[in-house]
Amino acid sequence: MPPYHEPVLAERAIDFLHPSPGKILVDGTLGGAGHAIRIAEHLAPGGTLVGIDQDPEAIEESAKKLRNALVDVRLLRGNFRDMRTLLKSIGVERVGGILLDLGVSSRMLDSAERGFSFRLDAPLDMRMNPETGETAAALLARLSESQIREILYAYGEERWASRIARRIVEERQKEPILTTSQLAEIVRRAIPYKAQRKEIHPATLTFQALRVFLNDEIEALRQFLDVCPDLLEPGGRIVIISYHSLEDRAVKRSFLRDSGRCVCPPGTLICACGTRSLLRIVTKKPVTPNEQEIDRNLRARSAKLRCAEKITLSAE
């Protein structure tokens, strides 16, 4: 199996999380434990690291890497959208910090059988939890042209969504679209050659959109953000690393709303966004990796880190 990637913005994430001995911290996207190992080093003695991931391979790999950690390690199988329920299952109500590193891991991208990447010819799967849900191949086989177009535009911001959706429907009438290479070639032929960017593969945004939709990634993030302040103890921090604009906008909007700022559209007469004063925004602007980190780890090039802190309320 390919290795997990170098954790993105690892040192900055630790700086913002402020892990300290005796605290309970959560890595809600455990992956290969790259961030978790660093967090655990700051929690001893007496601290607890909770790791959450929906991928069974990630749980198995992280268990090996964390077996010698000098803290209490709890690894939970599940999606971070269900963090409240998962924490209650181990008797935890509030924690001192939460980290999310969104997106798909390099290990998943580099595992041909997972079907995430157009770089490897493989079955078109794309499920982060390989044990449940339909594959990307099944999705493309049943959706209408208009539905495919909307997914590509909404989740990939793909300007050629209409042409790509039309070509997918035309090609699937000839033969089923079952592999990553089939889909990548269909997309490449659908986009005018002069419009194709040299720095990224023409299928990049299409694969991103299908993955995000298939795994319900944006809705999972929104559901987590709605309950996140309630999971933090006063002074606890939430750190989120995102990789595309849809994720970053959702995080920014949620942090603003929970810091007491109305995020309703301009001209709205009555606030309906549910603004509440629960968090203090720590990062006024997103933190991005420097050139040295990008040179070491190309995956970091689009990363944005945002942090907020649970404020101390008089009622607490």
Secondary structure, DSSP 8 states (H G I E B T S, - for coil): -------TTHHHHHHHH---TT-EEEESS-TTSHHHHHHHHHHTTT-EEEEEES-HHHHHHHHHHTTT-SSEEEEEES-GGGHHHHHHTTT---EEEEEEE-S--HHHHH-GGG---TTS--B----SSTTSS--HHHHHHHS-HHHHHHHHHHHH--TTHHHHHHHHHHHHHHS---BHHHHHHHHHHHS-GGG--SSS-TTHHHHHHHHHHHTTHHHHHHHHHHHHHHHEEEEEEEEEEE-SHHHHHHHHHHHHHHBT---S-TT-SS--S---B-EEES-SS-B---HHHHHH-GGGGG-EEEEEEE---TT-
